[in-house]
Amino acid sequence: MTAASGWRTAGPGDAPGLRDLERAANLVGLAHVFPADRFPFPDDAVLARWALVLDDPGVVVEVVDGEAGLLALAAYDDGSLRHLAVHPDAWGTGLGRAGVARAVAHGARRLWVLDDNHRARRLYERLGWGPTGVEQECPWVPHPTELEYALLGSTA
């Protein structure tokens, strides 16, 4: 997969593609947290969540199109990076870094990441983020721990 174009703002019609991208990334990157044989990807719930996120005027959702679907997504508001995903075929291409940079440029200074999402945590830490010590339970079964991260040096 290669990026056919740069980042663009997502619209309501992108909800299925956002769900599909999130599924592709999670089935590879988080298989150790959400084994598909025990916890099937919650397609309907994730699609419904994306519809709500896309309808929220306070949230910006940006995507990168690829030949076979979405390659990357970054969803953020004026204080938080809410969602970041890159298709596994595009890992290591800089799209994750670019998505984080877009969110930071618009004021994002906080995010939540699964404790066991080591790949994402390495990316965030390389980009100057760190854990705040605040934890919460993830709403998705089996309810793993999420860690709050903040952009280091940020007073937000």
Rosetta constraint file for C-alpha pairs under 8 A:
AtomPair CA 1 CA 66 HARMONIC 6.26 0.50
AtomPair CA 1 CA 67 HARMONIC 6.42 0.50
AtomPair CA 1 CA 68 HARMONIC 7.32 0.50
AtomPair CA 1 CA 71 HARMONIC 7.68 0.50
AtomPair CA 1 CA 89 HARMONIC 6.12 0.50
AtomPair CA 1 CA 90 HARMONIC 6.46 0.50
AtomPair CA 2 CA 66 HARMONIC 5.77 0.50
AtomPair CA 2 CA 67 HARMONIC 6.88 0.50
AtomPair CA 2 CA 71 HARMONIC 7.91 0.50
AtomPair CA 2 CA 90 HARMONIC 7.26 0.50
AtomPair CA 3 CA 64 HARMONIC 6.60 0.50
AtomPair CA 3 CA 65 HARMONIC 6.02 0.50
AtomPair CA 3 CA 66 HARMONIC 4.81 0.50
AtomPair CA 3 CA 67 HARMONIC 7.37 0.50
AtomPair CA 3 CA 71 HARMONIC 6.95 0.50
AtomPair CA 4 CA 64 HARMONIC 7.87 0.50
AtomPair CA 4 CA 65 HARMONIC 6.01 0.50
AtomPair CA 4 CA 66 HARMONIC 5.28 0.50
AtomPair CA 4 CA 67 HARMONIC 6.61 0.50
AtomPair CA 5 CA 64 HARMONIC 6.68 0.50
AtomPair CA 5 CA 65 HARMONIC 6.35 0.50
AtomPair CA 5 CA 66 HARMONIC 7.65 0.50
AtomPair CA 6 CA 64 HARMONIC 5.82 0.50
AtomPair CA 6 CA 65 HARMONIC 7.59 0.50
AtomPair CA 7 CA 62 HARMONIC 6.13 0.50
AtomPair CA 7 CA 63 HARMONIC 5.36 0.50
AtomPair CA 7 CA 64 HARMONIC 4.80 0.50
AtomPair CA 7 CA 65 HARMONIC 7.73 0.50
AtomPair CA 8 CA 62 HARMONIC 5.36 0.50
AtomPair CA 8 CA 63 HARMONIC 5.51 0.50
AtomPair CA 8 CA 64 HARMONIC 6.48 0.50
AtomPair CA 9 CA 60 HARMONIC 7.34 0.50
AtomPair CA 9 CA 61 HARMONIC 5.91 0.50
AtomPair CA 9 CA 62 HARMONIC 4.42 0.50
AtomPair CA 9 CA 63 HARMONIC 6.36 0.50
AtomPair CA 10 CA 14 HARMONIC 5.99 0.50
AtomPair CA 10 CA 54 HARMONIC 7.57 0.50
AtomPair CA 10 CA 61 HARMONIC 5.51 0.50
AtomPair CA 10 CA 62 HARMONIC 5.32 0.50
AtomPair CA 10 CA 63 HARMONIC 6.10 0.50
AtomPair CA 11 CA 15 HARMONIC 7.64 0.50
AtomPair CA 11 CA 54 HARMONIC 6.62 0.50
AtomPair CA 12 CA 51 HARMONIC 6.69 0.50
AtomPair CA 12 CA 54 HARMONIC 6.04 0.50
AtomPair CA 12 CA 55 HARMONIC 7.41 0.50
AtomPair CA 14 CA 18 HARMONIC 6.10 0.50
AtomPair CA 15 CA 19 HARMONIC 6.23 0.50
AtomPair CA 15 CA 47 HARMONIC 6.19 0.50
AtomPair CA 15 CA 50 HARMONIC 5.52 0.50
AtomPair CA 15 CA 51 HARMONIC 5.95 0.50
AtomPair CA 15 CA 54 HARMONIC 7.61 0.50
AtomPair CA 16 CA 20 HARMONIC 6.12 0.50
AtomPair CA 16 CA 47 HARMONIC 6.32 0.50
AtomPair CA 17 CA 21 HARMONIC 6.03 0.50
AtomPair CA 17 CA 69 HARMONIC 6.64 0.50
AtomPair CA 17 CA 70 HARMONIC 6.18 0.50
AtomPair CA 18 CA 22 HARMONIC 6.10 0.50
AtomPair CA 18 CA 47 HARMONIC 7.88 0.50
AtomPair CA 18 CA 50 HARMONIC 7.10 0.50
AtomPair CA 18 CA 70 HARMONIC 7.15 0.50
AtomPair CA 18 CA 73 HARMONIC 7.34 0.50
AtomPair CA 19 CA 23 HARMONIC 6.07 0.50
AtomPair CA 19 CA 43 HARMONIC 6.96 0.50
AtomPair CA 19 CA 46 HARMONIC 6.06 0.50
AtomPair CA 19 CA 47 HARMONIC 5.58 0.50
AtomPair CA 19 CA 50 HARMONIC 7.15 0.50
AtomPair CA 20 CA 24 HARMONIC 6.17 0.50
AtomPair CA 21 CA 25 HARMONIC 6.20 0.50
AtomPair CA 21 CA 69 HARMONIC 7.79 0.50
AtomPair CA 21 CA 70 HARMONIC 6.20 0.50
AtomPair CA 21 CA 71 HARMONIC 7.09 0.50
AtomPair CA 21 CA 72 HARMONIC 7.43 0.50
AtomPair CA 21 CA 85 HARMONIC 7.17 0.50
AtomPair CA 21 CA 86 HARMONIC 7.28 0.50
AtomPair CA 21 CA 87 HARMONIC 6.04 0.50
AtomPair CA 22 CA 26 HARMONIC 5.98 0.50
AtomPair CA 22 CA 85 HARMONIC 6.26 0.50
AtomPair CA 22 CA 86 HARMONIC 7.99 0.50
AtomPair CA 22 CA 87 HARMONIC 7.86 0.50
AtomPair CA 23 CA 27 HARMONIC 5.93 0.50
AtomPair CA 23 CA 41 HARMONIC 6.69 0.50
AtomPair CA 23 CA 43 HARMONIC 7.87 0.50
AtomPair CA 24 CA 28 HARMONIC 6.62 0.50
AtomPair CA 24 CA 87 HARMONIC 6.31 0.50
AtomPair CA 24 CA 88 HARMONIC 7.02 0.50
AtomPair CA 25 CA 29 HARMONIC 5.72 0.50
AtomPair CA 25 CA 30 HARMONIC 7.61 0.50
AtomPair CA 25 CA 85 HARMONIC 6.57 0.50
AtomPair CA 25 CA 86 HARMONIC 6.43 0.50
AtomPair CA 25 CA 87 HARMONIC 5.40 0.50
AtomPair CA 25 CA 88 HARMONIC 5.72 0.50
AtomPair CA 26 CA 30 HARMONIC 4.84 0.50
AtomPair CA 26 CA 31 HARMONIC 6.64 0.50
AtomPair CA 27 CA 31 HARMONIC 5.24 0.50
AtomPair CA 27 CA 34 HARMONIC 7.80 0.50
AtomPair CA 27 CA 35 HARMONIC 7.90 0.50
AtomPair CA 27 CA 36 HARMONIC 7.11 0.50
AtomPair CA 27 CA 41 HARMONIC 7.94 0.50
AtomPair CA 28 CA 88 HARMONIC 7.09 0.50
AtomPair CA 29 CA 88 HARMONIC 7.85 0.50
AtomPair CA 29 CA 117 HARMONIC 7.49 0.50
AtomPair CA 29 CA 119 HARMONIC 7.68 0.50
AtomPair CA 30 CA 34 HARMONIC 6.02 0.50
AtomPair CA 30 CA 35 HARMONIC 7.82 0.50
AtomPair CA 30 CA 117 HARMONIC 6.69 0.50
AtomPair CA 31 CA 35 HARMONIC 4.85 0.50
AtomPair CA 31 CA 36 HARMONIC 6.82 0.50
AtomPair CA 33 CA 116 HARMONIC 6.98 0.50
AtomPair CA 33 CA 144 HARMONIC 7.48 0.50
AtomPair CA 34 CA 38 HARMONIC 7.35 0.50
AtomPair CA 34 CA 39 HARMONIC 5.69 0.50
AtomPair CA 34 CA 40 HARMONIC 7.82 0.50
AtomPair CA 34 CA 141 HARMONIC 7.90 0.50
AtomPair CA 34 CA 142 HARMONIC 7.31 0.50
AtomPair CA 35 CA 39 HARMONIC 5.74 0.50
AtomPair CA 35 CA 40 HARMONIC 7.53 0.50
AtomPair CA 36 CA 40 HARMONIC 4.72 0.50
AtomPair CA 36 CA 41 HARMONIC 6.73 0.50
AtomPair CA 39 CA 141 HARMONIC 7.10 0.50
AtomPair CA 39 CA 142 HARMONIC 7.72 0.50
AtomPair CA 42 CA 46 HARMONIC 6.04 0.50
AtomPair CA 43 CA 47 HARMONIC 6.03 0.50
AtomPair CA 44 CA 48 HARMONIC 6.14 0.50
AtomPair CA 45 CA 49 HARMONIC 6.14 0.50
AtomPair CA 46 CA 50 HARMONIC 6.20 0.50
AtomPair CA 47 CA 51 HARMONIC 6.31 0.50
AtomPair CA 48 CA 52 HARMONIC 6.45 0.50
AtomPair CA 49 CA 53 HARMONIC 6.19 0.50
AtomPair CA 50 CA 54 HARMONIC 5.96 0.50
AtomPair CA 51 CA 55 HARMONIC 6.20 0.50
AtomPair CA 52 CA 56 HARMONIC 6.28 0.50
AtomPair CA 53 CA 59 HARMONIC 6.74 0.50
AtomPair CA 54 CA 59 HARMONIC 7.26 0.50
AtomPair CA 54 CA 60 HARMONIC 7.81 0.50
AtomPair CA 54 CA 61 HARMONIC 6.90 0.50
AtomPair CA 58 CA 77 HARMONIC 5.89 0.50
AtomPair CA 58 CA 78 HARMONIC 7.66 0.50
AtomPair CA 59 CA 75 HARMONIC 6.67 0.50
AtomPair CA 59 CA 76 HARMONIC 5.53 0.50
AtomPair CA 59 CA 77 HARMONIC 4.64 0.50
AtomPair CA 59 CA 78 HARMONIC 7.88 0.50
AtomPair CA 60 CA 75 HARMONIC 5.52 0.50
AtomPair CA 60 CA 76 HARMONIC 5.39 0.50
AtomPair CA 60 CA 77 HARMONIC 6.11 0.50
AtomPair CA 61 CA 73 HARMONIC 7.04 0.50
AtomPair CA 61 CA 74 HARMONIC 5.81 0.50
AtomPair CA 61 CA 75 HARMONIC 4.23 0.50
AtomPair CA 61 CA 76 HARMONIC 6.61 0.50
AtomPair CA 62 CA 73 HARMONIC 5.64 0.50
AtomPair CA 62 CA 74 HARMONIC 5.34 0.50
AtomPair CA 62 CA 75 HARMONIC 6.30 0.50
AtomPair CA 63 CA 70 HARMONIC 6.79 0.50
AtomPair CA 63 CA 71 HARMONIC 7.39 0.50
AtomPair CA 63 CA 72 HARMONIC 5.44 0.50
AtomPair CA 63 CA 73 HARMONIC 4.37 0.50
AtomPair CA 63 CA 74 HARMONIC 6.50 0.50
AtomPair CA 64 CA 70 HARMONIC 5.84 0.50
AtomPair CA 64 CA 71 HARMONIC 5.45 0.50
AtomPair CA 64 CA 72 HARMONIC 5.13 0.50
AtomPair CA 64 CA 73 HARMONIC 6.59 0.50
AtomPair CA 65 CA 69 HARMONIC 6.06 0.50
AtomPair CA 65 CA 70 HARMONIC 4.55 0.50
AtomPair CA 65 CA 71 HARMONIC 5.67 0.50
AtomPair CA 65 CA 72 HARMONIC 7.43 0.50
AtomPair CA 66 CA 70 HARMONIC 5.39 0.50
AtomPair CA 66 CA 71 HARMONIC 5.45 0.50
AtomPair CA 70 CA 87 HARMONIC 7.48 0.50
AtomPair CA 71 CA 86 HARMONIC 5.69 0.50
AtomPair CA 71 CA 87 HARMONIC 5.05 0.50
AtomPair CA 71 CA 90 HARMONIC 6.64 0.50
AtomPair CA 72 CA 84 HARMONIC 7.53 0.50
AtomPair CA 72 CA 85 HARMONIC 5.53 0.50
AtomPair CA 72 CA 86 HARMONIC 4.27 0.50
AtomPair CA 72 CA 87 HARMONIC 6.19 0.50
AtomPair CA 72 CA 95 HARMONIC 6.51 0.50
AtomPair CA 72 CA 96 HARMONIC 7.38 0.50
AtomPair CA 72 CA 99 HARMONIC 7.83 0.50
AtomPair CA 73 CA 83 HARMONIC 7.38 0.50
AtomPair CA 73 CA 84 HARMONIC 5.57 0.50
AtomPair CA 73 CA 85 HARMONIC 5.32 0.50
AtomPair CA 73 CA 86 HARMONIC 6.58 0.50
AtomPair CA 73 CA 99 HARMONIC 7.00 0.50
AtomPair CA 74 CA 81 HARMONIC 7.49 0.50
AtomPair CA 74 CA 82 HARMONIC 7.68 0.50
AtomPair CA 74 CA 83 HARMONIC 5.66 0.50
AtomPair CA 74 CA 84 HARMONIC 4.61 0.50
AtomPair CA 74 CA 85 HARMONIC 6.81 0.50
AtomPair CA 74 CA 99 HARMONIC 5.24 0.50
AtomPair CA 74 CA 100 HARMONIC 7.22 0.50
AtomPair CA 74 CA 102 HARMONIC 7.87 0.50
AtomPair CA 74 CA 103 HARMONIC 7.25 0.50
AtomPair CA 75 CA 81 HARMONIC 6.21 0.50
AtomPair CA 75 CA 82 HARMONIC 5.38 0.50
AtomPair CA 75 CA 83 HARMONIC 4.95 0.50
AtomPair CA 75 CA 84 HARMONIC 6.51 0.50
AtomPair CA 75 CA 103 HARMONIC 7.52 0.50
AtomPair CA 76 CA 80 HARMONIC 5.59 0.50
AtomPair CA 76 CA 81 HARMONIC 4.41 0.50
AtomPair CA 76 CA 82 HARMONIC 5.04 0.50
AtomPair CA 76 CA 83 HARMONIC 6.91 0.50
AtomPair CA 76 CA 103 HARMONIC 5.80 0.50
AtomPair CA 76 CA 108 HARMONIC 6.78 0.50
AtomPair CA 77 CA 81 HARMONIC 6.72 0.50
AtomPair CA 77 CA 82 HARMONIC 7.38 0.50
AtomPair CA 77 CA 103 HARMONIC 7.71 0.50
AtomPair CA 77 CA 106 HARMONIC 7.61 0.50
AtomPair CA 77 CA 107 HARMONIC 7.56 0.50
AtomPair CA 77 CA 108 HARMONIC 6.62 0.50
AtomPair CA 78 CA 106 HARMONIC 6.12 0.50
AtomPair CA 78 CA 107 HARMONIC 4.94 0.50
AtomPair CA 78 CA 108 HARMONIC 5.63 0.50
AtomPair CA 79 CA 107 HARMONIC 5.37 0.50
AtomPair CA 79 CA 108 HARMONIC 4.10 0.50
AtomPair CA 79 CA 109 HARMONIC 5.52 0.50
AtomPair CA 79 CA 110 HARMONIC 6.38 0.50
AtomPair CA 79 CA 156 HARMONIC 7.64 0.50
AtomPair CA 80 CA 103 HARMONIC 7.69 0.50
AtomPair CA 80 CA 107 HARMONIC 7.50 0.50
AtomPair CA 80 CA 108 HARMONIC 4.29 0.50
AtomPair CA 80 CA 109 HARMONIC 5.70 0.50
AtomPair CA 80 CA 110 HARMONIC 4.71 0.50
AtomPair CA 80 CA 111 HARMONIC 5.47 0.50
AtomPair CA 81 CA 100 HARMONIC 7.42 0.50
AtomPair CA 81 CA 103 HARMONIC 6.03 0.50
AtomPair CA 81 CA 104 HARMONIC 7.88 0.50
AtomPair CA 81 CA 108 HARMONIC 5.54 0.50
AtomPair CA 81 CA 109 HARMONIC 7.35 0.50
AtomPair CA 81 CA 110 HARMONIC 6.29 0.50
AtomPair CA 81 CA 111 HARMONIC 5.10 0.50
AtomPair CA 81 CA 112 HARMONIC 7.96 0.50
AtomPair CA 82 CA 111 HARMONIC 6.25 0.50
AtomPair CA 82 CA 112 HARMONIC 7.42 0.50
AtomPair CA 84 CA 96 HARMONIC 7.08 0.50
AtomPair CA 84 CA 99 HARMONIC 6.92 0.50
AtomPair CA 84 CA 100 HARMONIC 7.59 0.50
AtomPair CA 85 CA 96 HARMONIC 6.99 0.50
AtomPair CA 86 CA 90 HARMONIC 6.41 0.50
AtomPair CA 86 CA 91 HARMONIC 6.35 0.50
AtomPair CA 86 CA 95 HARMONIC 6.76 0.50
AtomPair CA 86 CA 96 HARMONIC 6.25 0.50
AtomPair CA 87 CA 91 HARMONIC 6.56 0.50
AtomPair CA 90 CA 95 HARMONIC 7.59 0.50
AtomPair CA 91 CA 95 HARMONIC 7.59 0.50
AtomPair CA 91 CA 96 HARMONIC 7.84 0.50
AtomPair CA 94 CA 98 HARMONIC 6.11 0.50
AtomPair CA 95 CA 99 HARMONIC 6.06 0.50
AtomPair CA 96 CA 100 HARMONIC 6.30 0.50
AtomPair CA 96 CA 123 HARMONIC 7.96 0.50
AtomPair CA 97 CA 101 HARMONIC 6.20 0.50
AtomPair CA 97 CA 123 HARMONIC 7.45 0.50
AtomPair CA 97 CA 127 HARMONIC 7.73 0.50
AtomPair CA 98 CA 102 HARMONIC 6.18 0.50
AtomPair CA 99 CA 103 HARMONIC 6.42 0.50
AtomPair CA 100 CA 104 HARMONIC 6.17 0.50
AtomPair CA 101 CA 105 HARMONIC 6.04 0.50
AtomPair CA 102 CA 106 HARMONIC 6.55 0.50
AtomPair CA 103 CA 107 HARMONIC 6.54 0.50
AtomPair CA 103 CA 108 HARMONIC 5.32 0.50
AtomPair CA 104 CA 108 HARMONIC 4.62 0.50
AtomPair CA 104 CA 109 HARMONIC 6.51 0.50
AtomPair CA 109 CA 150 HARMONIC 5.56 0.50
AtomPair CA 109 CA 151 HARMONIC 5.13 0.50
AtomPair CA 109 CA 154 HARMONIC 6.74 0.50
AtomPair CA 109 CA 156 HARMONIC 6.39 0.50
AtomPair CA 110 CA 148 HARMONIC 7.03 0.50
AtomPair CA 110 CA 149 HARMONIC 5.66 0.50
AtomPair CA 110 CA 150 HARMONIC 4.44 0.50
AtomPair CA 110 CA 151 HARMONIC 6.42 0.50
AtomPair CA 111 CA 148 HARMONIC 5.79 0.50
AtomPair CA 111 CA 149 HARMONIC 5.32 0.50
AtomPair CA 111 CA 150 HARMONIC 6.54 0.50
AtomPair CA 112 CA 146 HARMONIC 6.07 0.50
AtomPair CA 112 CA 147 HARMONIC 5.49 0.50
AtomPair CA 112 CA 148 HARMONIC 4.55 0.50
AtomPair CA 112 CA 149 HARMONIC 6.05 0.50
AtomPair CA 113 CA 117 HARMONIC 6.85 0.50
AtomPair CA 113 CA 120 HARMONIC 7.38 0.50
AtomPair CA 113 CA 121 HARMONIC 7.07 0.50
AtomPair CA 113 CA 146 HARMONIC 5.32 0.50
AtomPair CA 113 CA 147 HARMONIC 5.37 0.50
AtomPair CA 113 CA 148 HARMONIC 6.56 0.50
AtomPair CA 113 CA 149 HARMONIC 7.34 0.50
AtomPair CA 114 CA 138 HARMONIC 7.74 0.50
AtomPair CA 114 CA 144 HARMONIC 6.98 0.50
AtomPair CA 114 CA 145 HARMONIC 5.92 0.50
AtomPair CA 114 CA 146 HARMONIC 4.24 0.50
AtomPair CA 114 CA 147 HARMONIC 6.03 0.50
AtomPair CA 115 CA 121 HARMONIC 7.95 0.50
AtomPair CA 115 CA 144 HARMONIC 7.60 0.50
AtomPair CA 115 CA 145 HARMONIC 5.72 0.50
AtomPair CA 115 CA 146 HARMONIC 5.43 0.50
AtomPair CA 115 CA 147 HARMONIC 5.83 0.50
AtomPair CA 116 CA 145 HARMONIC 7.95 0.50
AtomPair CA 117 CA 121 HARMONIC 6.23 0.50
AtomPair CA 118 CA 122 HARMONIC 6.08 0.50
AtomPair CA 119 CA 123 HARMONIC 6.43 0.50
AtomPair CA 120 CA 124 HARMONIC 6.21 0.50
AtomPair CA 121 CA 125 HARMONIC 6.03 0.50
AtomPair CA 122 CA 126 HARMONIC 6.07 0.50
AtomPair CA 123 CA 127 HARMONIC 6.31 0.50
AtomPair CA 124 CA 128 HARMONIC 6.46 0.50
AtomPair CA 124 CA 129 HARMONIC 5.23 0.50
AtomPair CA 124 CA 130 HARMONIC 7.32 0.50
AtomPair CA 125 CA 129 HARMONIC 4.77 0.50
AtomPair CA 125 CA 130 HARMONIC 5.78 0.50
AtomPair CA 128 CA 151 HARMONIC 5.95 0.50
AtomPair CA 128 CA 152 HARMONIC 5.76 0.50
AtomPair CA 129 CA 149 HARMONIC 6.15 0.50
AtomPair CA 129 CA 150 HARMONIC 5.39 0.50
AtomPair CA 129 CA 151 HARMONIC 4.24 0.50
AtomPair CA 129 CA 152 HARMONIC 5.26 0.50
AtomPair CA 130 CA 149 HARMONIC 5.07 0.50
AtomPair CA 130 CA 150 HARMONIC 5.60 0.50
AtomPair CA 130 CA 151 HARMONIC 6.48 0.50
AtomPair CA 130 CA 152 HARMONIC 6.22 0.50
AtomPair CA 131 CA 147 HARMONIC 6.57 0.50
AtomPair CA 131 CA 148 HARMONIC 5.74 0.50
AtomPair CA 131 CA 149 HARMONIC 4.22 0.50
AtomPair CA 131 CA 150 HARMONIC 6.36 0.50
AtomPair CA 132 CA 147 HARMONIC 7.76 0.50
AtomPair CA 132 CA 148 HARMONIC 5.82 0.50
AtomPair CA 132 CA 149 HARMONIC 5.54 0.50
AtomPair CA 132 CA 150 HARMONIC 6.36 0.50
AtomPair CA 133 CA 147 HARMONIC 7.25 0.50
AtomPair CA 133 CA 148 HARMONIC 6.97 0.50
AtomPair CA 134 CA 147 HARMONIC 6.14 0.50
AtomPair CA 134 CA 148 HARMONIC 5.50 0.50
AtomPair CA 135 CA 145 HARMONIC 6.64 0.50
AtomPair CA 135 CA 146 HARMONIC 5.59 0.50
AtomPair CA 135 CA 147 HARMONIC 4.68 0.50
AtomPair CA 135 CA 148 HARMONIC 6.11 0.50
AtomPair CA 136 CA 145 HARMONIC 5.86 0.50
AtomPair CA 136 CA 146 HARMONIC 5.28 0.50
AtomPair CA 136 CA 147 HARMONIC 6.69 0.50
AtomPair CA 137 CA 143 HARMONIC 5.66 0.50
AtomPair CA 137 CA 144 HARMONIC 5.96 0.50
AtomPair CA 137 CA 145 HARMONIC 4.86 0.50
AtomPair CA 137 CA 146 HARMONIC 5.91 0.50
AtomPair CA 138 CA 143 HARMONIC 4.68 0.50
AtomPair CA 138 CA 144 HARMONIC 5.41 0.50
AtomPair CA 138 CA 145 HARMONIC 5.82 0.50
AtomPair CA 138 CA 146 HARMONIC 5.84 0.50
AtomPair CA 139 CA 143 HARMONIC 5.71 0.50
AtomPair CA 140 CA 144 HARMONIC 7.80 0.50
AtomPair CA 150 CA 154 HARMONIC 7.25 0.50
